[in-house]
Amino acid sequence: MGFKEKVLEQIEAAGLKDFTTKGLCKRLGIYASFERKILSAALKELCDDGKLVEASADHFLLQASDSLVKGVLKGNRRGFAFLIREDGGADLFVPNRLLNGALHKDTVIASLTGNLGESDEAEVVKVVERGVTEVVGTLEKQKAGYGFVKSDDDAYFSDVFVPAADLRNVRNGAKVVVKLTEFGGKNPVGQIKEVLGKSGSVDADVLAIVRSHGFKESFSDAATDEADRLSKENIENEIRKRADFRSLPTITIDGDDAKDFDDAVSLETLADGYVLYVHIADVSHFVRPGSAVDREALERTTSVYLPNVVLPMLPESISNGCCSLVEGEDRLTLTAVIKLDKTGKVAETDVKKSVIRSNHRLTYKKVAAMLDGDEKLIEKYADVFGMISEMKKLSDLLAVARHNRGSIDFVTHESLITLNDTKTKVEKVERYPILASNDIIEEFMLLANEQVAEFMCRAEYPFVFRVHGEPQKEKLDVLQKFVEGCGFQFKVRNKLYSKQLQTLLEQVKGSETENIINKVMLRSMQKAKYSTENEGHFGLALEYYCHFTSPIRRYPDLMIHRVIKMMLDGKLEGAALKRAEEDCETVAKLSSEMEREADLTERDADDYFKAMYMEDKVGDVTEGIVSGVTGSGVFVELENTVEGFAPLSQLPRDRYAFDEKRYVLKGTKHSFGLGDKVTVLVTGASTDARRVGFELF
């Protein structure tokens, strides 16, 4: 019998079900430090074997017939939760009576109690860590003076009790942030940390969305003051140390309302090919590691774009000032110099610290108009129109090459939400228009990101890659069955290549089910993330990829700019190399987490304004496409990208059964499946719930 088996035998013999290493050492008479280390290693091995569960640091629970599991709770507004298991096993149902004070997002230890249909039922035996420390919601004051905060997140099913003493200056119906201070009773207890405004006002409602995902709309005085000082720095001495590209014809191409320009492009056409210059703002020159600005940028890791406000990663004096590649001003940049042959194949890439001066601030609309032959604009921008025409030719070559290697081009429809001047009413919701000029910048940025990633990977220095894994087999099986149900052939045998998915999208192009197959395929994809290990990018069919081109709005780009400059300056060695490795790990992990929160923030804000837009359309009848099917009803997307839900009670009367493999809700007389065209009546719209309701005919 090995040592760990003897330890387990001692634990079981002593009847220990809940213990610490220190307590076990005392019981076993272990005092020497080396013996404690051996015991700790044995306990870790027993956890790996499934005999023990490490409830928290140095705190263990004995597994009883494999009945204890650890995981995170996902709450439901009806008061129950599901346990998402740490070991990857099937989710466990936890009814309200067996939560024992545990709440949404808590890390818990639970014991299996029985079966509920096909899902195991569990009871929480220990809360290891509270997952929510602050709740954003609406205050409901009671006559006795105390109040409850109802969370804006339905999954946080327990209202938060707030004592009367903490509510003297807070009005009923206020949107608030409440800090949780006590757990274990009927309701968690909290105190008001911030009053956001009156519930129902646009500013307060949107700010509540922002706070619920951990973002801020402003910067500290220290960061703002520091940014103001940095933006006034004289860069003349620095310019002398850099490659000077100010004589190159250079342009920026952005949206009409863009204010921060972090990328510019130049193109030289040679007899044997092209030299593409992708100039990216050198934010790292101004934002130094550990500075006040840097600390707050790292908290955010990304800018967030909402219909009524932008939450920038950096203060405005930097993002819209010294780092923005504005027309006619000298700006410090990092430039990827990419030499290509006539076919668009890359021959050589270099990265240089540089200085540029943009000749023109162009928009996608203006460039698209010029390419379509707008003579007035062509005359106005005659000094760069020839270069723009060559850029279009090169971007077309790059697009063909990308297609040939198997890059997947999903057909998705982003929303363009137009507000009135006061940002309080929605004037229009429509599909975001994509122009030919968008493709130019997209292809050039994709190429620069790929080439810089390969450049740094081959140099074998610490780096932050953008990686994307291939879909999981279970999701591919669902996709295959759905596609075949739509009448198309799609088979995956030993290994999936992105080219196969691209071919499928070409097959369905122009069909009635094109958009829905795109959606189902997107759902089958893994989410891209940041990593210090180069794992390739499945969706783009690339061996190397990173985010290099947007350091004003993404922290990973800023981080790799620092690493590149240290390498170029010969400073990436010793302690600096070790620090870069650690920083890259931190940035990759935190940025992946905050990117998810940013996506949710943007989605929630879009849903809020879409619900507002539909409020005066209640009673309208319109057409839509079934975009989602569940056992409880049908989601429908309108032409303008607004999505609403029709519960079973709002479907034609029938007895429905849900076929989850084919995304169909089938009755004896009626059937609703993904991609079906339907007629809907708008029955309701709620900005509070951020939902739109439909009835189907």
C-alpha positions in Angstrom: 0.0 0.0 0.0 1.4 3.4 -1.1 1.6 6.5 1.2 -1.4 8.2 -0.3 -3.5 5.0 0.2 -2.4 4.9 3.9 -3.4 8.6 4.3 -6.8 7.9 2.9 -7.2 4.8 5.1 -6.4 7.0 8.2 -8.9 9.7 7.1 -11.7 7.2 6.6 -10.8 5.3 9.9 -11.0 8.6 11.8 -14.3 9.5 10.2 -12.9 12.8 8.9 -15.3 14.3 6.3 -14.1 17.9 6.5 -10.6 18.8 7.4 -7.5 21.0 6.8 -3.9 19.9 6.2 -2.9 21.5 9.5 -5.7 19.6 11.4 -4.7 16.3 9.7 -1.1 16.8 10.5 -2.0 17.2 14.2 -4.1 14.1 14.2 -1.5 12.0 12.4 1.4 13.4 14.5 3.2 15.0 11.6 5.3 18.0 12.6 8.5 18.1 10.4 8.2 20.5 7.4 9.3 17.9 4.8 6.7 15.4 6.1 4.0 18.1 5.8 5.1 18.7 2.2 4.8 14.9 1.4 1.3 14.8 3.0 0.2 17.9 1.0 1.4 16.2 -2.2 -0.5 13.0 -1.3 -3.7 15.0 -0.6 -3.4 16.7 -4.0 -3.0 13.2 -5.6 -6.2 12.0 -3.8 -8.0 15.0 -5.2 -6.8 14.1 -8.7 -8.0 10.5 -8.1 -11.5 11.8 -7.0 -11.2 10.5 -3.5 -11.1 14.1 -2.0 -12.5 17.4 -3.0 -10.4 20.6 -2.3 -13.2 22.9 -1.2 -10.8 25.9 -0.9 -7.1 26.5 -0.4 -5.9 23.8 2.1 -9.4 22.7 2.9 -10.6 19.2 1.9 -13.8 17.1 1.9 -13.9 13.3 1.7 -15.8 12.0 -1.3 -18.6 9.6 -0.2 -19.2 7.1 -2.9 -18.4 9.7 -5.6 -21.4 11.8 -4.3 -19.6 15.1 -3.8 -18.9 17.4 -6.7 -17.6 20.9 -7.0 -18.8 23.6 -9.5 -20.4 27.0 -10.1 -24.1 27.7 -9.8 -26.0 29.2 -12.7 -29.2 30.7 -11.2 -32.7 30.9 -12.7 -35.3 33.7 -12.0 -37.7 31.0 -10.7 -35.4 30.4 -7.8 -33.6 27.2 -8.6 -30.1 26.7 -10.1 -27.9 24.4 -12.1 -24.5 23.3 -11.0 -21.9 23.6 -13.8 -19.5 20.9 -12.7 -15.8 21.6 -12.4 -15.0 18.1 -13.7 -17.0 18.7 -16.9 -19.8 16.2 -16.1 -23.4 16.8 -16.8 -25.0 19.8 -15.2 -26.9 19.1 -11.9 -30.3 20.5 -11.0 -30.4 22.2 -7.6 -34.0 23.1 -6.4 -34.5 26.2 -4.2 -35.0 24.1 -1.1 -31.6 22.5 -1.5 -29.6 25.6 -2.3 -29.0 26.2 1.5 -28.1 29.9 1.1 -26.0 29.5 -2.1 -26.6 32.0 -4.9 -26.0 32.6 -8.6 -22.2 32.3 -9.6 -21.2 30.8 -6.2 -18.6 28.1 -6.2 -20.0 25.3 -4.2 -19.6 21.7 -3.1 -22.8 19.7 -3.6 -23.9 16.1 -3.0 -25.9 14.0 -5.4 -29.4 13.3 -4.0 -31.4 11.7 -6.8 -32.7 12.0 -10.3 -34.9 14.5 -12.0 -35.8 13.2 -15.5 -32.4 12.7 -17.2 -30.6 15.2 -14.9 -29.1 14.4 -11.5 -30.4 16.5 -8.6 -28.0 17.9 -6.0 -27.9 19.6 -2.7 -25.4 22.3 -1.8 -23.3 21.3 1.3 -20.8 24.1 1.3 -20.3 27.5 -0.3 -16.6 27.7 -1.2 -16.6 31.2 -2.7 -19.2 33.8 -3.3 -19.4 34.6 -7.0 -21.2 38.0 -6.7 -20.0 40.7 -4.3 -22.1 43.6 -5.8 -25.6 43.6 -7.3 -27.0 46.2 -9.7 -30.7 46.6 -9.6 -33.8 48.7 -8.6 -34.6 49.7 -5.0 -38.0 48.8 -3.7 -38.5 50.6 -0.3 -40.9 49.2 2.2 -43.2 51.2 4.6 -41.1 50.2 7.6 -38.1 52.0 6.0 -35.9 49.1 4.9 -35.8 48.0 1.3 -35.0 45.3 -1.2 -32.9 45.6 -4.3 -34.2 43.5 -7.2 -31.3 42.5 -9.4 -31.3 43.4 -13.1 -29.9 40.0 -13.7 -32.7 37.5 -13.6 -30.3 34.7 -12.7 -29.6 36.4 -9.3 -32.9 35.2 -8.0 -32.7 36.5 -4.4 -33.5 40.1 -3.6 -31.0 41.9 -1.5 -32.1 43.3 1.9 -31.0 46.8 2.7 -31.5 48.2 6.3 -33.4 51.4 6.7 -30.3 53.2 8.1 -28.6 52.9 4.7 -31.6 54.3 2.8 -32.2 57.7 4.3 -31.1 59.6 1.2 -32.1 57.1 -1.5 -35.4 57.4 -3.3 -37.7 54.5 -4.0 -37.3 53.2 -7.6 -33.6 54.3 -7.8 -31.1 52.3 -9.9 -28.4 51.3 -7.4 -25.2 49.3 -6.9 -25.4 47.4 -3.6 -22.4 45.8 -1.9 -23.2 42.5 -0.4 -22.1 42.3 3.3 -23.9 39.3 4.8 -25.0 35.9 3.6 -26.8 32.9 5.1 -30.2 34.3 5.9 -33.4 34.3 3.9 -32.0 37.2 1.8 -28.4 38.4 1.4 -27.8 41.8 3.1 -26.1 44.7 1.5 -25.4 48.4 1.7 -25.8 51.0 -1.1 -22.5 51.7 -2.8 -23.7 54.0 -5.6 -26.9 55.6 -6.8 -27.1 55.6 -10.6 -30.3 57.6 -11.0 -34.0 56.9 -11.5 -35.0 53.6 -12.9 -36.5 54.2 -16.3 -34.2 57.1 -17.3 -31.9 56.2 -20.2 -28.7 57.4 -18.4 -29.4 55.3 -15.3 -30.6 52.2 -17.1 -27.5 52.1 -19.4 -25.2 52.9 -16.6 -26.7 50.0 -14.7 -25.8 47.7 -17.7 -22.3 49.1 -17.6 -21.9 48.5 -13.9 -23.3 45.0 -14.0 -20.5 43.9 -16.3 -17.7 45.6 -14.3 -17.0 48.6 -16.5 -16.6 52.3 -15.8 -17.6 55.3 -17.8 -15.0 57.7 -16.4 -11.4 57.8 -15.2 -9.8 58.8 -11.9 -8.4 62.3 -11.5 -4.9 60.8 -11.3 -5.3 59.0 -14.7 -6.9 62.0 -16.3 -4.2 64.4 -15.1 -1.5 62.0 -16.2 -3.0 61.6 -19.6 -3.3 65.3 -20.1 0.4 65.7 -19.3 1.4 62.9 -21.6 -0.6 64.3 -24.5 1.5 67.5 -24.4 4.8 65.7 -24.7 7.2 67.1 -27.3 8.1 64.2 -29.6 10.8 65.9 -31.7 13.6 64.0 -30.1 11.8 60.7 -30.4 11.1 61.3 -34.1 14.8 61.4 -34.9 15.2 57.8 -33.6 12.5 56.4 -35.9 12.0 55.4 -39.5 10.5 58.5 -41.1 7.5 57.6 -43.3 6.0 61.2 -43.4 6.7 61.5 -47.1 4.6 58.4 -47.9 1.1 59.1 -49.1 -0.9 57.9 -46.1 -4.6 57.7 -45.3 -7.0 56.6 -42.6 -10.3 55.0 -43.5 -12.9 54.9 -40.7 -16.6 55.3 -40.0 -18.3 58.7 -40.2 -18.5 59.2 -36.5 -15.0 57.8 -35.5 -12.9 60.0 -33.3 -9.9 57.8 -32.5 -7.8 56.7 -35.5 -5.4 54.0 -34.5 -4.5 52.6 -38.0 -3.4 54.2 -41.2 -2.2 52.7 -44.5 0.2 53.4 -47.3 0.8 51.4 -50.5 3.7 51.5 -53.0 3.1 49.7 -56.3 6.3 48.3 -57.8 7.1 46.5 -61.1 7.2 43.2 -59.3 4.5 43.7 -56.6 3.6 45.9 -53.7 4.9 47.3 -50.4 2.1 47.7 -47.9 2.7 49.8 -44.9 0.2 49.3 -42.0 0.9 52.1 -39.5 -0.5 51.6 -35.9 -0.5 54.3 -33.2 2.3 53.8 -30.8 0.3 54.0 -27.6 3.0 52.2 -25.7 5.3 55.3 -26.0 2.8 57.3 -23.9 1.2 54.7 -21.6 4.0 53.2 -19.5 3.6 50.0 -17.5 2.3 50.6 -14.0 1.3 54.2 -14.6 -2.1 55.5 -13.5 -3.4 55.4 -17.0 -2.0 51.9 -17.6 -3.6 50.5 -14.4 -7.0 51.7 -15.4 -6.6 50.5 -19.0 -5.7 47.1 -17.7 -8.8 47.0 -15.5 -10.9 47.5 -18.6 -8.7 45.8 -21.3 -11.0 47.0 -24.0 -13.2 49.9 -25.1 -16.9 49.2 -25.2 -19.2 50.7 -27.8 -22.8 51.4 -26.9 -25.5 53.2 -29.0 -25.4 56.3 -26.7 -21.9 56.3 -25.3 -18.4 54.9 -25.8 -16.5 53.5 -22.7 -12.9 54.1 -23.8 -10.0 52.0 -22.6 -7.9 55.2 -22.5 -8.6 58.8 -21.5 -9.7 61.0 -24.4 -6.6 63.2 -24.4 -4.7 60.1 -25.4 -7.2 58.1 -27.5 -8.5 61.1 -29.5 -5.4 63.3 -29.0 -1.7 62.4 -29.0 -2.2 58.8 -30.2 -4.9 59.4 -32.8 -3.5 59.4 -36.4 -5.3 62.7 -37.3 -4.8 64.3 -40.7 -1.8 66.6 -41.1 -0.2 65.9 -37.7 3.1 64.0 -36.9 2.3 60.8 -35.0 4.5 58.1 -33.5 3.6 54.6 -34.9 4.7 51.0 -35.2 4.7 50.1 -38.8 4.4 46.6 -40.3 6.2 46.8 -43.7 5.0 44.0 -45.8 6.4 43.2 -49.3 4.2 41.2 -51.6 4.5 39.9 -55.1 2.0 40.6 -57.9 -0.2 37.8 -56.8 -0.5 39.1 -53.3 1.8 36.5 -51.7 4.0 37.8 -48.9 7.7 37.9 -49.6 9.0 39.7 -46.5 7.8 41.4 -43.4 9.5 43.9 -41.0 8.3 45.9 -38.1 9.7 49.3 -37.4 9.3 52.1 -34.9 8.2 55.0 -37.1 6.7 58.4 -37.5 3.9 59.3 -40.0 1.8 62.2 -41.1 -1.7 61.2 -42.5 -2.6 63.1 -45.7 -6.3 62.5 -45.4 -9.0 61.4 -43.0 -11.3 59.4 -45.2 -14.5 57.5 -44.5 -15.8 54.2 -45.8 -18.6 56.0 -47.6 -16.2 58.4 -49.4 -13.8 55.6 -50.4 -16.7 53.5 -51.6 -18.1 56.4 -53.6 -14.7 57.0 -55.3 -14.4 53.4 -56.2 -17.9 53.7 -57.7 -16.7 56.6 -59.9 -17.8 59.7 -57.9 -15.9 62.3 -60.0 -16.1 65.2 -57.4 -14.5 63.1 -54.7 -11.9 61.6 -57.1 -10.9 65.1 -58.0 -10.8 66.2 -54.4 -8.6 63.3 -53.4 -6.6 63.0 -56.7 -3.3 62.8 -54.8 -4.3 59.5 -53.2 -7.0 58.1 -55.5 -4.5 56.1 -57.6 -3.2 54.5 -54.4 -6.7 53.7 -53.3 -7.4 52.0 -56.6 -4.3 49.8 -56.1 -5.3 49.1 -52.5 -8.6 47.7 -53.8 -6.8 45.5 -56.3 -4.5 44.2 -53.5 -7.3 43.6 -51.0 -9.1 41.6 -53.7 -6.0 39.4 -54.1 -5.8 39.0 -50.4 -9.4 38.1 -50.1 -9.1 35.4 -52.8 -6.0 33.9 -51.1 -7.8 33.9 -47.8 -10.8 32.2 -49.3 -8.6 29.6 -51.0 -6.9 28.6 -47.7 -10.3 28.1 -46.1 -11.1 31.2 -44.1 -14.7 31.2 -43.1 -16.8 34.2 -44.0 -20.0 34.1 -42.0 -23.0 36.1 -43.2 -23.9 38.1 -40.1 -26.0 41.2 -39.7 -24.9 43.7 -37.1 -27.3 46.3 -35.9 -27.0 50.1 -36.5 -29.0 51.9 -33.9 -29.5 55.6 -34.5 -30.5 57.9 -31.6 -31.8 61.4 -31.5 -29.6 64.4 -30.6 -30.2 64.0 -26.8 -29.4 60.2 -27.0 -32.7 59.4 -25.3 -34.9 58.1 -28.2 -34.3 55.6 -30.9 -34.9 57.0 -34.4 -34.0 53.9 -36.4 -32.8 50.3 -36.1 -31.3 48.7 -39.2 -28.7 46.4 -40.5 -25.2 47.8 -40.5 -24.2 48.5 -44.1 -20.9 46.9 -45.3 -19.1 48.6 -48.2 -16.3 47.6 -50.5 -14.0 50.1 -48.6 -14.6 48.1 -45.4 -13.0 45.1 -47.1 -9.8 47.0 -47.9 -9.1 47.9 -44.3 -10.3 44.4 -43.1 -7.9 42.6 -45.4 -4.9 44.8 -44.6 -5.5 44.5 -40.8 -5.9 40.7 -41.0 -2.6 40.5 -43.0 -0.8 42.7 -40.6 -2.0 40.8 -37.6 -1.0 37.5 -39.2 2.5 38.7 -40.2 3.3 40.3 -36.9 2.2 37.1 -35.1 4.5 35.0 -37.3 7.3 37.5 -37.0 7.2 37.3 -33.2 6.5 33.5 -33.0 9.6 32.8 -35.0 11.6 35.1 -32.7 10.5 33.0 -29.8 9.8 35.8 -27.4 6.8 36.2 -25.0 3.7 37.2 -26.9 -0.1 37.4 -26.7 -1.7 35.4 -29.6 -5.3 35.5 -30.7 -6.3 31.8 -31.0 -9.4 29.9 -32.1 -9.9 26.2 -31.7 -11.9 23.9 -34.0 -15.5 23.1 -33.0 -16.3 20.3 -30.5 -17.6 17.1 -32.0 -20.9 17.2 -30.1 -21.7 20.6 -31.7 -20.6 19.5 -35.1 -23.0 16.5 -34.8 -25.9 18.9 -34.1 -24.8 21.1 -37.1 -24.6 18.1 -39.4 -28.1 16.9 -38.5 -29.6 20.3 -38.9 -27.9 21.0 -42.2 -29.1 17.6 -43.6 -32.6 18.4 -42.3 -32.4 21.6 -44.5 -31.6 19.4 -47.5 -27.8 19.9 -47.8 -25.0 17.5 -47.5 -22.4 17.9 -44.8 -20.2 15.1 -43.5 -17.3 15.2 -41.0 -15.3 12.0 -40.8 -11.8 12.0 -39.1 -10.8 15.7 -39.0 -12.6 18.9 -39.7 -11.0 21.6 -41.8 -12.3 25.1 -42.0 -12.5 24.7 -45.8 -15.3 22.2 -45.3 -17.4 24.8 -43.4 -16.6 27.4 -46.1 -17.8 25.0 -48.8 -21.0 24.4 -46.9 -21.6 28.2 -46.7 -21.1 28.4 -50.4 -23.6 25.6 -50.9 -26.3 27.4 -48.9 -25.7 30.9 -50.3 -28.8 32.4 -51.7 -31.1 29.8 -50.2 -33.9 30.5 -47.7 -31.9 28.9 -44.9 -28.6 30.7 -45.6 -28.9 33.0 -42.6 -30.0 30.4 -40.2 -27.4 27.8 -41.2 -24.8 30.6 -40.7 -26.3 31.1 -37.2 -26.2 27.4 -36.3 -22.7 27.2 -37.6 -21.6 30.2 -35.5 -23.1 28.6 -32.4 -21.1 25.4 -33.1 -17.8 27.5 -33.0 -15.6 27.9 -30.0 -15.0 31.5 -28.9 -11.7 33.0 -29.9 -9.5 34.0 -27.0 -6.1 35.4 -26.1 -3.2 33.0 -25.2 0.5 33.0 -24.7 0.6 29.7 -26.6 0.3 29.8 -30.4 -2.6 27.5 -31.2 -3.5 28.9 -34.6 -6.8 30.4 -35.7 -9.4 27.9 -37.0 -11.9 30.3 -38.4 -9.3 32.3 -40.3 -7.4 29.1 -41.3 -4.2 30.7 -40.0 -1.2 29.2 -38.3 -0.3 32.5 -36.7 -2.6 35.4 -35.6 -2.6 38.2 -33.0 -4.3 41.6 -32.4 -1.7 44.2 -33.3 -3.7 46.9 -35.0 -5.9 48.5 -32.3 -3.9 49.5 -29.2 -6.1 52.5 -28.5 -9.1 50.2 -27.8 -7.5 46.8 -26.9 -5.0 46.1 -24.2 -3.5 42.9 -25.8 -2.4 45.1 -28.8 -0.7 47.5 -26.4 1.0 44.7 -24.6 2.5 43.2 -27.7 3.6 46.6 -28.9 5.7 46.8 -25.7 7.2 43.4 -26.3 8.0 44.2 -30.0 9.7 47.5 -29.1 11.7 45.8 -26.3 12.9 43.2 -28.8 13.8 45.9 -31.4 15.7 47.8 -28.8 17.6 44.6 -27.6 16.1 44.9 -24.1 14.1 41.7 -23.9 16.4 39.6 -21.7 17.0 38.7 -18.1 14.6 40.2 -15.6 12.8 42.1 -18.4 12.2 38.9 -20.3 10.8 37.2 -17.2 8.5 40.2 -16.5 7.3 40.1 -20.1 6.4 36.5 -19.8 4.4 37.1 -16.6 2.7 40.2 -18.0 1.7 38.4 -21.2 0.1 35.6 -19.2 -1.8 38.1 -17.1 -3.0 40.2 -20.1 -4.1 37.1 -22.0 -6.2 35.7 -19.2 -7.8 39.1 -18.1 -8.4 40.3 -21.6 -10.3 37.1 -22.6 -12.5 37.5 -19.5 -13.2 41.2 -20.0 -13.8 40.7 -23.7 -16.7 38.4 -22.8 -18.1 41.0 -20.4 -17.7 43.7 -23.1 -19.7 41.6 -25.6 -22.4 41.1 -23.0 -22.5 44.8 -22.2 -22.9 45.7 -25.9 -25.6 43.1 -26.4 -27.6 44.2 -23.3 -27.4 47.8 -24.4 -28.5 47.0 -27.9 -31.4 44.9 -26.6 -32.4 47.9 -24.3 -32.6 50.3 -27.2 -34.2 47.8 -29.5 -37.0 47.3 -26.9 -37.3 51.1 -26.7 -37.7 51.3 -30.4 -40.4 48.7 -30.5 -42.5 50.3 -27.6 -44.6 52.3 -30.0 -44.9 49.4 -32.5 -46.9 47.2 -30.2 -49.9 46.1 -32.2 -48.0 46.1 -35.5 -48.0 43.0 -37.7 -44.8 42.3 -39.6 -42.7 39.5 -41.1 -39.7 37.8 -39.6 -37.5 34.7 -39.6 -37.4 32.1 -36.8 -34.0 32.6 -35.3 -34.2 30.3 -32.3 -36.3 27.5 -31.0 -36.7 26.2 -27.4 -39.1 23.9 -25.6 -40.9 27.0 -24.2 -41.3 29.0 -27.4 -39.8 30.6 -30.6 -37.4 33.5 -31.2 -38.1 35.6 -34.3 -35.7 38.1 -35.9 -37.1 41.0 -38.0 -35.5 42.4 -41.1 -34.1 45.3 -39.0 -32.3 42.9 -36.6 -34.7 43.2 -33.7 -35.3 39.8 -32.1 -38.3 38.9 -30.0 -39.8 35.9 -28.3 -43.2 34.2 -28.7 -43.9 31.8 -25.8 -46.0 28.7 -26.4 -49.1 30.6 -25.3 -48.6 33.0 -28.2 -48.3 30.3 -30.8 -51.3 28.8 -32.8 -53.1 26.4 -30.5 -51.6 23.0 -30.7 -49.7 20.2 -28.8 -46.0 20.9 -29.4 -42.9 18.8 -28.9 -39.4 20.2 -29.1 -36.9 18.4 -31.4 -33.6 19.9 -30.0 -31.5 18.2 -32.6 -33.3 19.8 -35.5 -34.3 23.0 -33.8 -38.0 22.4 -34.5 -41.1 22.9 -32.4 -43.5 20.5 -33.9 -47.3 20.2 -33.3 -50.0 18.1 -34.9 -51.0 21.0 -37.2 -48.2 23.5 -36.9 -44.4 23.4 -37.0 -41.8 26.1 -36.4 -38.2 25.6 -37.2 -35.1 27.7 -37.7 -35.2 29.7 -40.8 -39.0 29.6 -41.2 -40.6 32.8 -42.5 -43.4 33.8 -40.1 -45.9 36.6 -39.6 -45.8 38.1 -36.1 -47.9 40.5 -34.0 -45.8 42.7 -31.7 -47.4 42.1 -28.3 -45.1 44.0 -26.0 -41.7 45.6 -25.4 -40.0 46.2 -22.1 -36.8 48.2 -21.6 -36.6 46.9 -18.0 -36.5 43.3 -19.2 -34.8 44.3 -22.5 -37.2 42.0 -24.3 -39.7 42.2 -27.2 -42.8 39.9 -27.3 -44.4 38.4 -30.3 -47.5 36.4 -31.2 -47.2 34.0 -34.2 -50.0 33.3 -36.7 
